[in-house]
Amino acid sequence: MQPDTQAPEEEQVDEQLAEDSTAENQPDEVLLQWQVQDTAPEHKSTLWYVVLGLIAAIIIVIAIFTQTWFVIPLGILVPWALSLYTNRGIGDHNYELATFHASVDGKIHAYTNFKSFFVVTTGKLTTFELVPAKRFGQLVTLHANDAEAEDVSDILTSVLPETEPQGYVGESFFNRLKF
């Protein structure tokens, strides 16, 4: 027969489980809400579109000569998409930081899906990038004006470690195109 009393180690585990389950049942309190307007995209000159068209034409001609047919639609669609992107309008985005999640335009992202964040300051906006915990997870971007940037940084630092920004392969190319 086993005694009805638990060992001290089992009591500690049970108390820890009880604390964890109460943390899950706590309401998700909103800590900070703000709204940021997109910056107006820089107007591209006619020369920019001419160069983009020439690059696309060269890629299409090379694809025809090398008979790589799948590149031809890309040579048409990529410049078209880039021109649409550069002519996009200004929009407002709503951000929210809560106890257990960050929300961008109503889409909730739990902090447990991220391993860290980093900060990039460009012009008027401070950008907070939440780095996904999974290898191919979604990178979430939070933009903040100077008024909210310090509060956002304090809240994110309390739930995630801050890391240095890590560049990617096409970063210098896109910076030169001024996207």
C-alpha positions, 0 to 999 in steps of 0.5 A: 500500500502507498501512503496518502501523503505526497513527497515534498518534491511532488508537492513543489511540482504540483504547486508549479503546475497550479501557478502555470495554469493560473498564468494561462487563465489570466486575462490578456490585459492591453498595455499599449495601443497606438496608430501609425500612418504609413509614410508616403512612398517616395515618388519614382522618376520616369527614368526609374520606370524606364530602367526597370522596363529595360531590365525586364526586357533584357531578362525576357530576351535572355530567357527566350534565347536560353529557352527558360520559359518559366522566367518570361512570366517572372520578367513581366510580373515582377516589374509590374508588382514593383511598380504597383508597390511603389505607387501604393497609397498611405494607410493607417495601421493599428498596433496593440501590445498586451500581456501575452500578445502583440496585435497588428491591425487586429491580427494577434501574434503570441509572444511565445511564437518569437525568440527575440526582437531588434530595433531599427530606426529610420527617419521618423519611425522606429521599427521593432522586428519580432524574430520568429522562434520557428525557422520559417516563421513570420517576422512581425514588424511594429512601427512606432513614432518617437512618442511610443517608441520607448514604451514599446521597447520597455514592454517588448524587453519585459517579454523578449530578449533584444538582439542586434539586427541581422541583415539579409542577402538582398538588403543592400540591393533594396536599400539602393532601390530605395524601397 
